[in-house]
């Protein structure tokens, strides 16, 4: 008999979204005419800007002509795209070496695959959290230590004394999914300083950076010294609406040296052995998204979602309901009113308003009593949801 | 200090293709006017058929329109594509359950990522071999046992008595890269029977199946009972010329049960945690390639390469040089003439004919004294290479 990875047997099945769908189905059975508004899922809804579509059309056509046909892409990405990523970081006064940029099919793949290059480690993960951080580490049998996000720290936990004495891989997502909260520069400095002192490594998830309006960092590399202790994972999914196109990138600085071994070199070996690069058409699309004109067009879509977030934020503020996010993020993370649990409030919103959100407890024990609402719906739906909620909250 | 995956330090750097390029560069320095013909690399060169390009253009345009925009794809692939994969297997009288088909960004990713769901195992790998099988297993610290391919067994090793008594993960690639050799039905039956008796698992690499003309199996599932002991990895790279488009699929039958654990369920968990599906545009392209009309168009391109293979095969036959492949494969794997080593023959062909191939020793110790030539060049180049080789061989 061959051996399976028995760590998989320690994974908890996630029933969050299937439970949500079951409850909606039950409700619709009894109320077939209910006009349900879904503000639960973190997927974009606006179509891609025309200049990106034009880029993909042209790239597709090139593949049909002998002189412009392209075979295997470079494993780490086409230089035309890596150069545009480099230029994008320049906007934030961050200088990234071309050799440290790895184009991929998405942040989720990189988040999971990165663990390939590490041995067994202590892992520091906030609670509540994007479930992929936890599950991938269970698969690798790592020792996961949770750090509490809560109302007291605005769901932005910082290093504390009890954490010293060990080295960790630290997951930081800012602006955060699910809480919408963003670390400011001072707070990120604390994390970078902690990582240096404890010889730890930060994996920084910047998937939502394009939502930032305020003066909070877009990249961990805006913090001095971060490039020797932090990997950054980024995505075109939210910035350019590429959830269906699949493109992301990971920055593994050559300056990260673990006991004489360069992580950049290990990641290169990983990617050249277990990955064969990203579709030319996708890379052209991503590269167009990163031109000055492309960024402008993508930001138009983001402004649409941000206006929804603003409307939701103003509403909950008016109602005196505590929340984080809404600024710099498509997510509003609110405290369930009337002392309800996450699932009680889910049922309440479903029955009283026909509005769907996501119970916070689905993101970890500290999410109990909280609830995530997204701004990815249409403006009409968002306004209608607010109108209905206004009657009962 | 955090821990890296120290198995990476046991990997040998592959200098094969960089060494080849270095030698070409040196030669060109002294002979700047040399018209070098490259028959070394396994990448396709013909543009994509028009109806596939049209599919991609249409899919790209759909992404720019609100009503047809698509967000996150299903993690295991769109059903329109999985259904076409299922129908493709029907051509070979193989019935695949839709639920067992996993669409991916390519066979190389799947080949590497599959090891995620396994623990430590004995691995049976032929020598010579596609280097990815070996390197990925070194990364996972598996116990690799080589099985000899050689002239005596036509580079088609079969299970032998000394292998009984252990369970293995067995890598079989047929038609083979680099040797071009294909197992017939009787030989695959031996492997399936061996796997059953030893409670082993076969990972079957069918990347080159579309080159098959003769009566050899296209899929391991053409062998009775294989669906309880074999995973199959396939690709659109060679079949449809998708090396730059990135699409493949892996079949993990629900009937593979390892001590009560279904591999299908583990792979689902792996893919839903560390992967976010394949670009909609890519999946549309793949789906068009698998229509009756699409298959016909793709086969036109394959016929072009096959004609090159036939020309090369006829040439080496005329010269009395031993080779495998050429049938059912884009590769000719020949014994170096005049008792030369792989690298000696490389240098000989470079200097005497300005023709580039790949030294067989780059694929393992049993490749010493052999040489790989591909049919992916143009017909003109292939004929010219033959003309030049005819003068010196």
Interface residues (C-beta under 8 A of the other chain):
Chain A: X1 X2 X3 X4 X5 X6 X8 X9 X11 X43 X44 X45 X46 X47 X48 X49 X50 X52 X53 X56 X57 X60 X61 X63 X64 X65 X66 X68 X69 X70 X71 X72 X73 X105 X106 X108 X109 X111 X112 X113 X116 X117 X118 X119 X120 X121 X132 X135 X136 X139 X167 X168 X169 X199 X200 X201 X243 X244 X245 X246 X258 X259 X261 X263 X266 X269 X270 X273 X274 X275 X276 X277 X278 X279 X280 X281 X282
Chain B: X1 X2 X3 X4 X5 X6 X8 X9 X11 X43 X44 X45 X46 X47 X48 X49 X50 X52 X53 X56 X57 X60 X61 X63 X64 X65 X66 X68 X69 X70 X71 X72 X73 X105 X106 X108 X109 X111 X112 X113 X116 X117 X118 X119 X120 X121 X132 X135 X136 X139 X167 X168 X169 X199 X200 X201 X243 X244 X245 X246 X258 X259 X261 X263 X266 X269 X270 X273 X274 X275 X276 X277 X278 X279 X280 X281 X282
